[in-house]
Amino acid sequence: MTRQLNLRVNNDFAERLEKLSRRLGQPMSTVLEAIGTPAIEAQESDFQFEEKALAAWENYQLNGVHVTDTTIDALFTDALKQATIVAEKRTK
């Protein structure tokens, strides 16, 4: 299912988007969705990471339970993997 959106953008952005879509031979909506999807996914991932971090901090403040440095390393390794996946999608 698709949905129509009306967006206000400055003239320069609109002209560049039109030019790019003509060169690619695709509708502007397709180009904009291809460009915007990785950016949205990256922002959503950042929000999820922040929510988890805040929840862990609140939990620690309430009960003093903490995680080991090994667990922290694993969390950051996982976050790096997710960021790498998002970055790779952006370059495609």
C-alpha positions in Angstrom: 0.0 0.0 0.0 1.3 3.4 -0.8 0.5 6.8 0.6 0.8 10.2 -0.9 2.7 12.9 1.0 2.9 16.6 0.2 6.3 18.0 1.2 7.6 21.5 1.2 11.2 21.7 0.2 13.4 24.5 -1.0 13.8 25.0 -4.8 17.4 23.8 -4.9 16.5 20.5 -3.2 13.5 20.0 -5.6 15.6 20.7 -8.7 18.4 18.4 -7.6 15.9 15.6 -6.8 14.2 16.1 -10.2 17.6 16.0 -12.0 18.7 12.9 -10.2 15.4 11.1 -10.8 15.7 11.9 -14.5 19.2 10.6 -14.7 18.2 7.4 -12.9 15.1 7.0 -14.9 13.0 6.6 -11.8 10.2 8.6 -10.2 11.2 11.1 -7.6 9.2 9.2 -5.0 11.3 6.1 -5.7 14.6 8.0 -5.5 13.5 9.8 -2.3 12.4 6.6 -0.6 15.7 4.9 -1.6 17.7 7.8 -0.1 15.5 8.3 2.9 15.0 4.7 4.1 18.6 4.2 5.3 18.5 7.6 7.1 15.3 6.7 8.9 16.6 3.3 9.9 19.8 4.9 11.3 17.8 7.4 13.3 15.5 4.6 14.6 18.5 2.5 15.6 20.0 5.5 17.4 16.7 6.0 19.3 16.5 2.4 20.3 20.1 2.4 21.5 19.4 5.5 23.6 16.2 4.1 25.1 18.1 0.9 26.1 20.9 2.9 27.6 18.5 5.1 29.6 16.5 2.1 30.8 19.8 0.4 32.0 20.8 3.6 33.7 17.4 3.9 35.5 17.6 0.3 36.5 21.1 0.8 37.9 19.9 3.9 39.9 17.0 2.0 41.3 18.7 -1.2 42.4 22.4 -0.8 41.9 22.6 -3.8 39.6 25.3 -3.2 37.0 26.8 -5.1 34.1 30.3 -6.3 33.7 32.8 -4.7 31.3 32.5 -7.8 29.1 28.8 -7.2 28.7 29.4 -3.5 27.9 32.0 -4.6 25.3 29.4 -7.0 23.8 26.8 -4.2 23.7 29.1 -1.8 21.9 30.2 -4.6 19.5 26.6 -5.2 18.6 25.9 -1.5 18.2 29.0 -1.2 15.9 27.7 -4.1 13.8 24.3 -2.4 13.5 25.9 0.9 12.5 28.0 -0.8 9.9 25.0 -2.5 8.4 23.2 0.9 8.1 26.3 2.6 6.7 26.7 -0.2 4.1 23.0 0.3 3.0 23.7 4.0 2.6 26.6 3.4 0.2 24.6 1.1 -2.1 
